[in-house]
Amino acid sequence: MLRPRPLVRLRSVARIGSAAELTYLDRVLQDGVPIGAVTTAVSPDGDFVYVAGGVNGSIGVFARDHATGGLTFRSAVEDGVDGVDGVSGVLAIVLSDDGQYLYAASGGDNALAVFARDADTGALTEIQSFSDGQEIDGLAGARQIAISPDGTSLYVAALYDFAVTAFDRDTGTGLLTFVVTRHYELGVTPDLGNTDGLAVAPTAARCTSGASRS
């Protein structure tokens, strides 16, 4: 009989002393969704950890024990299940500062998905999504997300479109409105070629992208 393959493997570490040494504590093996963990996000209150499963397009919700740091699987959203769309090949997830909303960038769906978050259960409910080629040309290979310090703007870096797309963000509802896309132009925006990193300055006056070269 074949042993089930571990689909998610999370490692917990503890910070010890002023030297910030890390000591391995435990791991979580989750059979089901998500498959192929690529990145994580922690709720502001530290109660929940969200895991992006890039292989099967899913986001898992794990409850976190504050005393031990241990994780317990609670729920998940998966692309194509219960109406969820835009997270196939999810590569990045970001929580708003208030923890009410989660944003996911998908390199498989070339999309950006918006989820409302239940603070008590950690559960996610999709409320909006954007796909490349549907009024927006700049989400192909979406892989990084950054939110401005004041929470009113959100940016998405797309590897294959050589682009950064800007959205206005409603801090109350979490919903986004497309503003503009900036594509790579030789001699004009050279730093957007092969965009795979993104950050917003503390003053929100500048959005910086990182580019790789083959």
Buried (B, 14 or more C-beta within 10 A) or exposed (E): EEEEEEBBEBEBEEEEEEEEEEEEEEEBEBEBBBBBBBBBBBBEEEBBBBBBBBBBBBBBBBBBEEEEBBBEBBBBBBBEEEEBBBBBBBBBBBBBEEBBBBBBBBBBBBBBBBBBBEBEEBBBBBBBBBBBEEEBBBBBBBBBBBBBEEBEBBBBBBBBBBBBBBBEBEBEEBBBEBEEBBBBEEEEBEEBBBBBEBBBEEEBEEBEBEBEEE
